[in-house]
Amino acid sequence: MERNEMEERVIRKYRQDEDMMILIFAQWCVNNNLDPVNVYEEAYPGQRKNEKLNEAIENTALKNESEHISNEALLEILALFDNDTLAFKVAEYIEQFNTESSE
């Protein structure tokens, strides 16, 4: 396999994995009664619309039809993609959930 072909395959695989990360984030938001676009915009104010996020939202399941996505799993996935800003925003929501459930 040529170097260019290999590089293209690696890039394609990374993009597929990135799309999966976005879908998992969007589904986690839906499962937790959050609007993924709002959470994303809170993490990245002033950034243009994220088309990949919009596509992922179209592919989310209803909350009652979705598999559970743990908070830890989402944070790990975001960390794998060095998406620290979004992970920090998600962690704030998790902390808020924990505070509300302990009251």
N, C-alpha and C positions, 0 to 999 in steps of 0.2 A: 504494500500500500504506500502510495506517495505521501510525502510530508504534508502537502496541501490538503489531500483527501483526509488524512488523519486529523489535521487541525480543524477542518470543516465538521467532521464528525464530533469532535470534542465540543466545539462551539454549539452545534445543534443539540447535543445532549445537555449542555449547561442551560440552554434556553428552555428546553423541555422541563428540566428540573426547576428552573426559575418560575415557569408557568404553574407548575404544581405547587410551589411555595405560595404563590399568589392565591391560588384556589384554596389552599388550606387556610390561609389568613382570612379570606372572604367567608369561608364556611364557618370558621371559629367565631367571626363577628356575628353571623346570622344565628348561630347556636346560642350566642350570649346576648341576643336582642340588641345588637349594635349595628349601625350602618357602616359598612366597610369604607365607603367613600369618606364619610365624616372622620373616622378614625385615621385614615390615611392623610387627609387634609390637615388634621390636628398635628400629625407628625411632620408633615411637609407643607407648611403654610405657603401659599403663593405659588406652588408648583403647578404646572399645567396638568390638565386631565390625564389620568393614567388609563390608556386604552386597554392595556392588559388586565387591569383591575376590573374594568367594566365588562370585559369578556368573561373573566372568572366569575363575576357576580351572576351573569346569565347562566352559568353552569352549577351554581350552588343548589343544594337540595333544601326543601323546607326543613325547619328545625326538627320537627318530629320524625322526619324521614332520614335524617343524617346520622352518620356514625359520630360518636363522641370524639372530640379532639381535646386532649388535655392541654392545660395552660403550659405545662412544661414542654410538651412536644412542640407546640407552636413557637415558644421562645427558642428552643434548640434549632428548629428549622430556620428561623429568622437569623440566628447567629451563624449558621452554616453559610449563609449568603451575605454575611457582614452587614445585615440590615439593622444596625444597632439603634438607629433613630426610631424606627417603627417598633422594634422590640421594647425600647424604653416606654413608648406610648402604651403598648399592650400591657407592660408590667404595671403601669399606673392604673389601668382598668382592672387588672387582676387584684391589685391592692385595694381598690375601691370595692370590688365584689367581696373580698375577704372582710373588709371593715363592715359592710352592710350586713353580711351574714352573721357576724358576731354580735351585732347589736340586739 
